[in-house]
Amino acid sequence: MTMDRTETTAHRPPAGSAPLLEIEGLSVDFRLETSTVHAVRDVSLRVHAGETLAVVGESGSGKSATALSVLGLNPSPPCVVPSGRIMFDGQDLLTLTEKELGRIRGREIAMVFQDPMTSLDPLQRVGAQVAEVLRHHTGASRAEARQAALAALDEVGIPEPELRYRQYPHELSGGLRQRVMIATALVARPRILIADEPTTALDVTVQRQILDLLVELQRRHDMAVVLITHDLAVVAESADRVVVMHQGRVVESGDVLDVFDHPADDYTRRLLAATPRLEAA
């Protein structure tokens, strides 16, 4: 897959600037009754303020386990982290208590998941779920949180936000539910957004809309975005840098254009070769 450098404007962090988030030598195991699965093996990556880092690889490559480790969301047990550091704001997130990490989740680092129906509370109106994030993290009043939630729903392109605010998740389409999840993630203005396969459950047209929305919001708020995906076309259009994972390890990383035009690892070359192309008739 060859890319023209004029087709994208990559974010370039200032030379020598410290990364906003840095994972160093992370290993993640799932210790089962009869075996241990080494899901992540000595993974290191970094993301700077305002840039989009894509983490790609096939299912089971360890990309989601790596992302979930940032916020301590892998189930424990059976998950253990035998080694590594996850540095954010000068502190190792792996050393924080659940209470300390809870102050960071949603406030400093937020996450959008694959399937909003498993993340949204089916018994609570969607607007209240967006507002609750702000009330929890900022102490906003009920009225203040409601106004901020309505603004967030409007910002992510949800029509008639007043009406949608009062609805339940099952009353919305898949695309609208994912927009609600993005509004929930962004209402407290986090510095990092982790998007874990955010378009997998959506049809192709809605996928495009959601990806365009994420790119627009990232630029508008100058967030760092970590985009977890297996879709290289998404990476080509949305990311500044890319990390390629295979069997729990990082096999290649670098500027998106460089990696796609001159892949150094055989696994990366095979991924690129497997990407569908529309050939001219």
RODO-2510 file (C-alpha; in nm, 4 decimals, decimal comma):
residues 281
     n   res          X          Y          Z
     1     m     0,0000     0,0000     0,0000
     2     t     0,1680     0,3212    -0,1160
     3     m     0,0559     0,6543     0,0205
     4     d     0,1077     1,0045    -0,1125
     5     r     0,2410     1,2334     0,1613
     6     t     0,0201     1,5139     0,0312
     7     e    -0,2882     1,3147     0,1273
     8     t    -0,2412     1,3509     0,5018
     9     t    -0,1151     1,6099     0,7474
    10     a     0,0619     1,4262     1,0281
    11     h     0,0972     1,5730     1,3727
    12     r     0,4621     1,6327     1,4549
    13     p     0,5426     1,6605     1,8277
    14     p     0,8131     1,9153     1,9100
    15     a     1,1619     1,7679     1,8945
    16     g     1,2633     1,6312     2,2324
    17     s     0,9155     1,6679     2,3835
    18     a     0,8166     1,4121     2,6446
    19     p     0,5387     1,1681     2,5507
    20     l     0,2036     1,2136     2,7210
    21     l     0,1686     0,8383     2,7659
    22     e     0,4547     0,5893     2,7561
    23     i     0,4325     0,2123     2,7916
    24     e     0,7643     0,0471     2,8710
    25     g     0,8303    -0,3269     2,8562
    26     l     0,4707    -0,4236     2,9338
    27     s     0,3825    -0,7919     2,9658
    28     v     0,0306    -0,9152     3,0388
    29     d    -0,0568    -1,2746     3,1270
    30     f    -0,3898    -1,4494     3,1754
    31     r    -0,3364    -1,7299     3,4241
    32     l    -0,5987    -1,9959     3,3696
    33     e    -0,6530    -2,3178     3,5638
    34     t    -0,4499    -2,5340     3,3285
    35     s    -0,2342    -2,2866     3,1372
    36     t    -0,1042    -1,9302     3,1125
    37     v    -0,1729    -1,7149     2,8087
    38     h     0,1019    -1,4608     2,7411
    39     a    -0,1222    -1,1997     2,5783
    40     v     0,1300    -0,9125     2,5739
    41     r     0,5073    -0,9565     2,5663
    42     d     0,7517    -0,6764     2,6407
    43     v     0,5513    -0,4084     2,4568
    44     s     0,6756    -0,0498     2,4467
    45     l     0,5022     0,2436     2,2796
    46     r     0,4446     0,6129     2,3323
    47     v     0,1922     0,8768     2,2309
    48     h     0,2406     1,2541     2,2361
    49     a    -0,0171     1,5222     2,3015
    50     g    -0,2298     1,5947     1,9967
    51     e    -0,1256     1,2963     1,7855
    52     t    -0,3064     0,9820     1,6769
    53     l    -0,1272     0,6523     1,7315
    54     a    -0,2772     0,3447     1,5653
    55     v    -0,2140     0,0014     1,7148
    56     v    -0,2874    -0,2649     1,4538
    57     g    -0,2810    -0,6407     1,4288
    58     e    -0,5072    -0,9388     1,3815
    59     s    -0,7414    -1,0682     1,6525
    60     g    -0,5398    -1,2090     1,9407
    61     s    -0,2337    -0,9943     1,8686
    62     g    -0,2532    -0,8303     2,2120
    63     k    -0,3569    -0,4819     2,1039
    64     s    -0,6764    -0,4642     2,3131
    65     a    -0,5109    -0,6235     2,6170
    66     t    -0,2438    -0,3545     2,5936
    67     a    -0,5005    -0,0749     2,5712
    68     l    -0,7129    -0,2084     2,8565
    69     s    -0,4041    -0,2287     3,0765
    70     v    -0,3681     0,1496     3,0622
    71     l    -0,6859     0,1932     3,2663
    72     g    -0,6652    -0,1323     3,4606
    73     l    -0,9672    -0,2771     3,2819
    74     n    -0,8412    -0,6294     3,2171
    75     p    -1,0218    -0,8702     3,4547
    76     s    -0,8054    -0,9554     3,7547
    77     p    -0,7952    -1,2453     3,8136
    78     p    -0,7070    -1,4074     3,5756
    79     c    -0,5029    -1,1116     3,4415
    80     v    -0,1645    -1,0297     3,5932
    81     v     0,1046    -0,7856     3,4830
    82     p     0,4418    -0,9487     3,5573
    83     s     0,6513    -0,6623     3,4231
    84     g     0,6451    -0,3150     3,2702
    85     r     0,5458     0,0440     3,3382
    86     i     0,2687     0,2666     3,2052
    87     m     0,3782     0,6250     3,2618
    88     f     0,1299     0,9138     3,2539
    89     d     0,1936     1,2555     3,4066
    90     g     0,5044     1,1296     3,5823
    91     q     0,3331     0,8391     3,7560
    92     d     0,3189     0,4683     3,6814
    93     l    -0,0481     0,3795     3,6372
    94     l     0,0258     0,0185     3,7294
    95     t     0,1190     0,1251     4,0836
    96     l    -0,2009     0,3202     4,1541
    97     t    -0,4819     0,1990     4,3758
    98     e    -0,8254     0,1454     4,2258
    99     k    -0,9419     0,4721     4,3836
   100     e    -0,6473     0,6658     4,2402
   101     l    -0,6969     0,5115     3,8962
   102     g    -1,0664     0,5963     3,9150
   103     r    -0,9776     0,9656     3,9231
   104     i    -0,7966     0,9265     3,5910
   105     r    -1,0478     0,7065     3,4082
   106     g    -1,2845     0,9251     3,2117
   107     r    -1,1226     1,2475     3,3334
   108     e    -0,7677     1,2317     3,1969
   109     i    -0,7890     0,9159     2,9852
   110     a    -1,1179     0,7999     2,8354
   111     m    -1,2091     0,4957     2,6306
   112     v    -1,4588     0,4100     2,3569
   113     f    -1,5327     0,0398     2,3161
   114     q    -1,6402    -0,1806     2,0244
   115     d    -2,0014    -0,2407     2,1239
   116     p    -2,1862     0,0408     2,3024
   117     m    -2,4669    -0,1939     2,4046
   118     t    -2,2277    -0,3688     2,6425
   119     s    -2,0995    -0,0368     2,7797
   120     l    -2,4178     0,1666     2,8179
   121     d    -2,6569     0,0907     3,1056
   122     p    -2,9798    -0,0345     2,9417
   123     l    -3,1847     0,0856     3,2400
   124     q    -3,0614     0,4446     3,2416
   125     r    -3,1394     0,7248     2,9979
   126     v    -2,8441     0,8025     2,7729
   127     g    -2,8251     1,1696     2,8684
   128     a    -2,8010     1,0865     3,2368
   129     q    -2,5108     0,8520     3,1618
   130     v    -2,3208     1,1286     2,9832
   131     a    -2,3958     1,3787     3,2599
   132     e    -2,2897     1,1381     3,5352
   133     v    -1,9305     1,1365     3,4070
   134     l    -1,9068     1,5119     3,4544
   135     r    -2,0741     1,5074     3,7958
   136     h    -1,8386     1,2340     3,9144
   137     h    -1,5176     1,3963     3,7962
   138     t    -1,5842     1,7694     3,8337
   139     g    -1,8544     1,7987     4,0977
   140     a    -2,0797     1,9837     3,8541
   141     s    -2,4361     2,0414     3,9641
   142     r    -2,7153     1,8381     3,8085
   143     a    -2,8186     2,1348     3,5926
   144     e    -2,4617     2,2112     3,4847
   145     a    -2,3978     1,8468     3,3973
   146     r    -2,7210     1,8293     3,1978
   147     q    -2,6282     2,1331     2,9893
   148     a    -2,2774     1,9963     2,9288
   149     a    -2,4200     1,6572     2,8305
   150     l    -2,6607     1,8187     2,5825
   151     a    -2,3711     2,0147     2,4339
   152     a    -2,1650     1,6954     2,4065
   153     l    -2,4489     1,5093     2,2327
   154     d    -2,4836     1,7980     1,9901
   155     e    -2,1069     1,8138     1,9292
   156     v    -2,0913     1,4491     1,8225
   157     g    -2,3675     1,5046     1,5682
   158     i    -2,6668     1,3546     1,7443
   159     p    -2,9856     1,5153     1,6066
   160     e    -3,2439     1,6502     1,8520
   161     p    -3,0178     1,6147     2,1583
   162     e    -3,3007     1,7140     2,3955
   163     l    -3,5052     1,4181     2,2729
   164     r    -3,2130     1,1744     2,2657
   165     y    -3,1098     1,2793     2,6169
   166     r    -3,4327     1,1253     2,7511
   167     q    -3,4132     0,8029     2,5512
   168     y    -3,2746     0,4630     2,6513
   169     p    -2,9931     0,2873     2,4599
   170     h    -3,2265     0,0357     2,2935
   171     e    -3,4212     0,3219     2,1354
   172     l    -3,1171     0,4383     1,9369
   173     s    -2,9499     0,2962     1,6272
   174     g    -2,6025     0,1448     1,6505
   175     g    -2,4454     0,4562     1,5031
   176     l    -2,6234     0,6853     1,7502
   177     r    -2,5266     0,4624     2,0430
   178     q    -2,1631     0,4851     1,9392
   179     r    -2,1933     0,8636     1,9188
   180     v    -2,3341     0,8594     2,2725
   181     m    -2,0287     0,6600     2,3830
   182     i    -1,8002     0,9176     2,2222
   183     a    -1,9918     1,1997     2,3921
   184     t    -1,9576     1,0170     2,7238
   185     a    -1,5848     0,9777     2,6694
   186     l    -1,5300     1,3422     2,5733
   187     v    -1,7635     1,5328     2,8061
   188     a    -1,4927     1,5722     3,0733
   189     r    -1,2369     1,6797     2,8091
   190     p    -0,9774     1,4026     2,8582
   191     r    -0,6241     1,4443     2,7317
   192     i    -0,6136     1,0940     2,5842
   193     l    -0,8891     0,9018     2,4066
   194     i    -0,8441     0,5286     2,3546
   195     a    -1,0744     0,3980     2,0818
   196     d    -1,0829     0,0181     2,0793
   197     e    -1,2217    -0,0981     1,7418
   198     p    -1,4896     0,1741     1,7630
   199     t    -1,6575     0,0878     1,4311
   200     t    -1,6546    -0,2942     1,4317
   201     a    -2,0263    -0,3349     1,5031
   202     l    -2,1381    -0,0727     1,2492
   203     d    -2,2204    -0,0856     0,8798
   204     v    -1,9730     0,0609     0,6328
   205     t    -2,1437     0,3971     0,5852
   206     v    -2,1766     0,4586     0,9590
   207     q    -1,8165     0,3453     1,0113
   208     r    -1,6989     0,6250     0,7843
   209     q    -1,9084     0,8809     0,9727
   210     i    -1,7743     0,7714     1,3126
   211     l    -1,4123     0,7772     1,1962
   212     d    -1,4526     1,1209     1,0414
   213     l    -1,6084     1,2382     1,3686
   214     l    -1,3156     1,1060     1,5753
   215     v    -1,0653     1,2808     1,3483
   216     e    -1,2587     1,6081     1,3693
   217     l    -1,2899     1,5941     1,7490
   218     q    -0,9236     1,5016     1,7919
   219     r    -0,8176     1,8086     1,5982
   220     r    -1,0720     2,0355     1,7641
   221     h    -0,9645     1,9433     2,1179
   222     d    -0,5986     1,8625     2,0446
   223     m    -0,6346     1,5256     2,2162
   224     a    -0,4000     1,2350     2,1915
   225     v    -0,5826     0,9388     2,0372
   226     v    -0,4834     0,5735     2,0581
   227     l    -0,6770     0,3931     1,7850
   228     i    -0,6947     0,0143     1,8205
   229     t    -0,7893    -0,1452     1,4892
   230     h    -0,7252    -0,4225     1,2394
   231     d    -0,8308    -0,2003     0,9486
   232     l    -0,5248    -0,0614     0,7691
   233     a    -0,7362     0,1697     0,5548
   234     v    -0,8497     0,3408     0,8761
   235     v    -0,4872     0,3744     0,9849
   236     a    -0,3844     0,5239     0,6522
   237     e    -0,6470     0,7982     0,6740
   238     s    -0,6554     0,8706     1,0466
   239     a    -0,3202     0,8091     1,2180
   240     d     0,0143     0,9871     1,2468
   241     r     0,2142     0,6884     1,3695
   242     v     0,1473     0,3161     1,3771
   243     v     0,2492     0,0244     1,5980
   244     v     0,2096    -0,3226     1,4448
   245     m     0,1521    -0,6099     1,6895
   246     h     0,1750    -0,9844     1,6263
   247     q     0,1448    -1,2634     1,8836
   248     g     0,1641    -1,0186     2,1711
   249     r     0,4737    -0,8343     2,0515
   250     v     0,5481    -0,5116     1,8655
   251     v     0,7033    -0,6132     1,5351
   252     e     0,7212    -0,2681     1,3743
   253     s     0,6485     0,0944     1,4539
   254     g     0,6978     0,4339     1,2966
   255     d     0,5451     0,7098     1,0891
   256     v     0,2382     0,5772     0,9053
   257     l     0,3629     0,6832     0,5639
   258     d     0,7062     0,5296     0,6171
   259     v     0,5726     0,2001     0,7498
   260     f     0,3129     0,1645     0,4740
   261     d     0,5483     0,2639     0,1931
   262     h     0,8524     0,0728     0,3223
   263     p     0,7458    -0,2014     0,5669
   264     a     1,0455    -0,3634     0,7348
   265     d     0,8764    -0,6662     0,8922
   266     d     0,7368    -0,9592     0,6960
   267     y     0,4184    -0,9637     0,9061
   268     t     0,3522    -0,5979     0,8202
   269     r     0,4057    -0,6742     0,4515
   270     r     0,1561    -0,9601     0,4725
   271     l    -0,1001    -0,7383     0,6458
   272     l    -0,0635    -0,4760     0,3740
   273     a    -0,0861    -0,7373     0,0990
   274     a    -0,4108    -0,8677     0,2488
   275     t    -0,5761    -0,5238     0,2395
   276     p    -0,8581    -0,5218    -0,0211
   277     r    -0,8121    -0,2790    -0,3100
   278     l    -1,0519    -0,1387    -0,5653
   279     e    -0,8816    -0,1762    -0,9004
   280     a    -0,9655     0,0507    -1,1895
   281     a    -1,1875    -0,1128    -1,4480
***
